Amino acid sequence: METPFFTHLAPADYEHIYEPAEDTFLLLDALEEDLPYIQRLRPALCMEIGSGSGVVITALAKTLGSSSSYLAVDINTAACKATQGVGHRNGVSVDVVNGDLVSGFTKLMIVDLLVFNPPYVVTDSAEVKGTGVARAWAGGCKGREVMDRLFPDLPHLLSAQGIFYLVVILDNCLEEIEHVLARLGFSMTVVNDRKIRGEHLLVVRFVREQQ
């Protein structure tokens, strides 16, 4: 997968949005590794939660092309603007919604490909509800307070063949996440992982049990 052009984003932009970093590129690597699987799926709708700069959803749009539709959601208005800009600079169409996780999209079961690089850093719970760019990484207790809110919506959001890619760190207690999603009817596969600066990053994929 080709990394989108995003050098027009200035240091001042990154005072308000999450700058593409190791976790961003690990997620891109995971999607590239799974690309044959994704292409066989022929996703009609690809969705990214917490799009930040827009690099990931734009990379998907550049790779999969106009046969799919692309939707990005972010609670940060600056991130929504950045996502629109990166999509435009790379010549792809991405619909962007300013919202909290998947509010308004549940019970539709229409998302074929869902990606989420969530706030996963273990912090005080108060930081999760803070303002500014810290909301992009502050995950609260176990680094899971944001992603845990999403999990119950997955059965009603993903299509029958839908797949979900999630970035986590070992501090998030991956076995617990696997157990929670298993109770919701999903099986987990670790796609790739990387150790950086004292963190162990992983990208995991979830599909419905029958697949």
LONUBA-622763 format. One line per 5 residues: number of its first residue (from 1); their letters; for each residue x, z, y of C-alpha. Coordinates in steps of 0.05 Angstrom, whole numbers. Layout:
<pts>
NUM = a = X,Z,Y | ...
</pts>
This chain:
<pts>
1 = metpf = 0,0,0 | 26,-19,68 | 32,39,117 | -10,22,178 | 20,13,247
6 = fthla = 11,78,286 | 72,82,331 | 27,73,392 | 7,146,383 | 50,187,430
11 = padye = 77,259,424 | 22,280,472 | -29,255,421 | 0,301,368 | -14,361,412
16 = hiyep = -87,349,393 | -86,315,325 | -48,323,260 | 14,281,259 | 25,240,195
21 = aedtf = 73,281,152 | 97,289,80 | 28,306,55 | -1,243,88 | 51,199,55
26 = lllda = 44,234,-12 | -30,218,-10 | -15,145,7 | 34,143,-52 | -19,171,-99
31 = leedl = -70,120,-77 | -19,65,-86 | -2,91,-155 | -76,90,-173 | -90,24,-139
36 = pyiqr = -104,-16,-203 | -155,38,-223 | -186,38,-154 | -190,-38,-152 | -225,-40,-219
41 = lrpal = -276,9,-191 | -292,-40,-134 | -314,15,-86 | -370,-5,-40 | -359,55,5
46 = cmeig = -293,92,18 | -296,156,57 | -242,201,85 | -257,272,107 | -211,299,161
51 = sgsgv = -181,231,179 | -134,258,233 | -92,200,257 | -132,151,214 | -70,127,175
56 = vital = -99,139,105 | -168,107,114 | -136,49,152 | -86,38,95 | -144,35,46
61 = aktlg = -181,-14,90 | -120,-59,97 | -109,-58,21 | -179,-64,-6 | -205,-110,49
66 = ssssy = -275,-128,71 | -306,-120,2 | -312,-46,18 | -340,-6,77 | -299,50,107
71 = lavdi = -323,115,137 | -280,170,168 | -305,239,188 | -268,290,231 | -290,352,267
76 = ntaac = -238,338,321 | -261,288,374 | -188,270,390 | -177,253,316 | -239,209,316
81 = katqg = -212,171,376 | -143,165,342 | -175,139,278 | -214,86,316 | -151,66,352
86 = vghrn = -107,60,290 | -160,20,255 | -167,-27,314 | -91,-35,321 | -88,-55,248
91 = gvsvd = -146,-103,250 | -194,-66,205 | -264,-39,215 | -273,36,203 | -336,73,222
96 = vvngd = -318,141,251 | -364,202,254 | -350,266,292 | -375,318,244 | -361,378,199
101 = lvsgf = -342,356,128 | -400,317,98 | -459,346,136 | -513,293,138 | -484,252,81
106 = tklmi = -501,295,21 | -555,279,-31 | -540,205,-21 | -493,195,-81 | -464,133,-49
111 = vdllv = -390,148,-39 | -346,112,-90 | -278,134,-64 | -270,200,-27 | -203,226,0
116 = fnppy = -188,292,33 | -123,321,59 | -153,388,78 | -127,448,117 | -91,481,59
121 = vvtds = -41,529,90 | -55,602,73 | -73,637,139 | -117,692,167 | -190,671,164
126 = aevkg = -195,675,239 | -149,616,246 | -196,571,207 | -247,578,263 | -197,569,319
131 = tgvar = -190,511,366 | -139,456,373 | -93,423,324 | -85,487,282 | -152,473,251
136 = awagg = -120,413,216 | -76,459,174 | -104,530,175 | -138,541,108 | -153,616,110
141 = ckgre = -155,657,46 | -115,622,-9 | -115,562,38 | -183,544,9 | -237,564,59
146 = vmdrl = -249,493,83 | -243,456,17 | -285,508,-19 | -343,491,28 | -339,418,7
151 = fpdlp = -338,426,-68 | -412,443,-79 | -432,379,-43 | -391,332,-88 | -443,321,-142
156 = hllsa = -492,299,-89 | -443,257,-49 | -404,217,-100 | -434,158,-137 | -438,158,-213
161 = qgify = -369,126,-217 | -342,161,-155 | -271,188,-151 | -244,243,-106 | -172,251,-85
166 = lvvil = -151,319,-57 | -85,344,-29 | -67,416,-48 | -8,463,-53 | 6,511,-110
171 = dncle = -13,570,-65 | -85,543,-67 | -90,565,-140 | -100,497,-173 | -127,526,-238
176 = eiehv = -183,559,-199 | -199,494,-164 | -200,458,-231 | -248,510,-259 | -295,506,-199
181 = larlg = -298,430,-203 | -307,432,-279 | -369,475,-270 | -395,421,-223 | -383,367,-276
186 = fsmtv = -315,340,-256 | -249,333,-293 | -182,336,-258 | -118,296,-263 | -53,309,-225
191 = vndrk = -33,241,-196 | 33,261,-164 | 70,319,-132 | 128,333,-87 | 168,395,-67
196 = irgeh = 184,401,8 | 210,458,50 | 186,513,4 | 119,480,-10 | 97,445,-73
201 = llvvr = 48,390,-54 | 2,357,-104 | -50,302,-102 | -105,311,-154 | -160,264,-175
206 = fvreq = -230,285,-197 | -280,242,-234 | -346,260,-268 | -337,287,-338 | -368,228,-374
211 = q = -317,179,-346
</pts>
